[in-house]
Amino acid sequence: MKHRGLLVVLAAFALAAVIGDARPQDTPRAFAAETEAFIDGMVERHRFDREALRAMFAQVRRQPQVLAAMQSQAKPRPWFNTGRRSSTRPG
């Protein structure tokens, strides 16, 4: 899976947005136990750099509009009503 690393990092940001709290950047950050456990797992399973992950998580800020968008669900549309036409079909 070519994009697995990107997906893992995006999941990390989403997790940090839900768990983390906003602090000024110059203040040392103590992470929640769940965040530390996540970082430990990423280091052990995927060989991520612990300090790089901590630096990334320290920049995370809660964004209510993003969390709200993640909670809402789009209405499913049937495959035959997408408005797209296949270019591979013989005309």
C-alpha positions in Angstrom: 0.0 0.0 0.0 1.7 3.1 -1.3 -0.3 5.6 0.8 -0.4 3.7 4.0 2.2 6.0 5.7 0.2 9.1 4.7 -3.0 7.5 6.0 -1.3 6.7 9.3 -0.1 10.3 9.7 -3.5 11.7 8.9 -5.0 9.4 11.5 -2.5 10.6 14.0 -3.5 14.2 13.3 -7.2 13.3 13.7 -6.5 11.5 16.9 -4.5 14.4 18.3 -7.2 16.8 17.4 -9.7 14.9 19.4 -7.4 14.1 22.4 -5.1 17.1 22.5 -5.6 20.5 24.0 -4.4 23.8 22.7 -1.3 25.4 24.3 1.1 28.1 23.2 3.9 26.6 21.1 6.7 27.7 23.5 5.1 25.8 26.4 6.4 22.3 27.0 3.6 19.9 26.1 2.5 16.9 28.2 0.5 14.6 26.0 -2.5 12.5 27.1 -1.7 8.8 27.9 -3.6 7.8 24.7 -1.4 10.0 22.6 1.8 8.7 24.2 0.6 5.1 23.6 -0.1 5.9 20.0 3.3 7.4 19.5 4.9 4.4 21.2 3.0 2.1 18.8 4.1 4.1 15.8 7.7 4.0 16.8 7.6 0.2 17.5 5.5 -0.9 14.6 6.4 1.5 11.8 9.9 2.9 13.0 8.7 6.5 13.2 11.0 8.9 14.9 9.6 9.6 18.4 10.8 13.2 18.7 9.5 14.0 15.2 6.1 12.6 16.1 6.1 14.6 19.4 7.0 17.8 17.5 4.2 17.1 15.0 1.6 16.5 17.7 2.7 19.6 19.6 1.5 21.6 16.6 -2.0 20.1 16.5 -4.9 22.4 17.4 -8.5 21.5 17.9 -10.6 22.7 15.0 -14.3 22.3 15.7 -15.3 22.7 12.1 -13.0 19.8 11.0 -14.4 17.6 13.8 -18.0 18.5 12.8 -17.2 17.6 9.2 -15.7 14.3 10.2 -18.9 13.5 12.2 -21.4 14.3 9.4 -22.1 11.6 6.9 -22.9 12.1 3.2 -26.0 10.6 1.8 -25.2 7.5 -0.2 -26.0 7.7 -3.9 -26.8 4.6 -6.0 -24.0 3.8 -8.4 -26.3 4.2 -11.4 -27.2 7.8 -10.4 -23.8 9.3 -10.1 -24.1 11.5 -13.3 -20.9 10.0 -14.7 -20.7 8.1 -17.9 -18.0 5.5 -18.5 -15.6 6.3 -21.3 -14.8 2.6 -21.8 -18.4 1.7 -22.9 -19.0 1.3 -26.5 -21.3 4.0 -27.7 
